[in-house]
Amino acid sequence: MGCKTQASAALFLTLNLLLFFAMSTCTTLPTCSIGAPSLSVCSDVLGILIAIPPHPCCSLIDGLDDIEASVCLCNAIKATVAGINLNLTAPVSLILTTCKKKLPSGYQCTV
């Protein structure tokens, strides 16, 4: 009886560990690997945003995947409009499109 109990406990612990690691990788939030000062050229959405390539941002976000680029741009723009409630998805999308990237489906950038 002792062997069955130990085997059941080992199986239970193994399954718990597998589920824990699976869930922890699924809930990882995208972050920006570019420092905020570098992204200041991306944040002028309240002024005139010239959407003619090459936008100064494009070289900064070139090596990023679409979701990380979206997060970086959103964070950069949020820093300039602090305290104002805005939906910033359109400006982020405009810059991404200019830089030949896509806004991830369902992504929203709001303050």
N, C-alpha and C positions, 0 to 999 in steps of 0.2 A: 504494500500500500504506500510505503514511503517513496518509492521510485516514481510512482504515478503522480504523487503530489509534487515532487521536485520537478518532474518533466512539465507538469501543467504550469507551475510557477515560472519556470524558465521560458516556456512558450508565451505566457502572459506578459512577462517583462519584455521579451523580444518584440512582440507586437506593439506594445506601448511605446517602445523606443522608435520603432519604424514609423508609427503614426505621428509621434512628436516631431521627428525630423521632416516628415512629409509636410506637416502643417506649418512648421517654422519656415520652410522655403516658399510656401504658397503665400504667406502673409508679409513677405518682405516688401517694404515700400520703396519705390524708386527714389533715388537721391541724385543730386548733382555733384559731379566730380570736379567741376570748374569753380574756382574761387569767385566770390561775389565781385571784387574789384575788376576782374577781367571782363565780367559780363555787363559792365556799365554801358558799353556801346550798344547793347541789345535792348536797353530799357527806355529809350526815348519814344514812347508811344503817345505821349501827350503833345509832343511837337510834331513836326512833319516826318512821317515814316515813309521813306522812299523805298519802295519795294522793287527796286531794279537791281538785279544781280551785278556784281557781288555785294551783298549786304555785309557790313562789317562784322556781323555776327556769324556769318556762314563759316568762316575759317575756325572760329571757336568751337562750334558745335559739330563740325564735320566728322569727327571720329566717334560721335555718340550715336546710340540707337535712338529711334523716334521718341520713346517714352522718356529717356534721360534728357534728351534735348528739350522736350516739352516742359519737363520739371525745371530745368535750368532757366529757360526763358520766362516761365511763369514766376519763378522766384525773383529774377532780375527786375521784372516789371512791377511786381508787388512792392519791391523796395522803394519804388519811386512814387507810388500812389497810396502810401500808408495812411490808413484812417478813412479812405474813401471806398465805399462799397461799389464795386464794379465787377462785371463779368469780363474777364480779360482773355477769354478763349479766342475771340476773333483776331486780336493782334498777335497772339502766339501762333495761331494758324497761318496768318499772313507771312510772318517771318519764316516759319517752317516750310511753307510752300515755296517761298523765294529761295530758300536754301536746299530745295529738292528733297525735303523730308515730309513726312505725313503726320498729322495730328492723330494720335491713337484713338480708336473708336471709343466714344463715351467719355473721353478726357475733358474735364472742365477746369478752367483756371479762374477762380473767383477770389475776391478779397473779402 
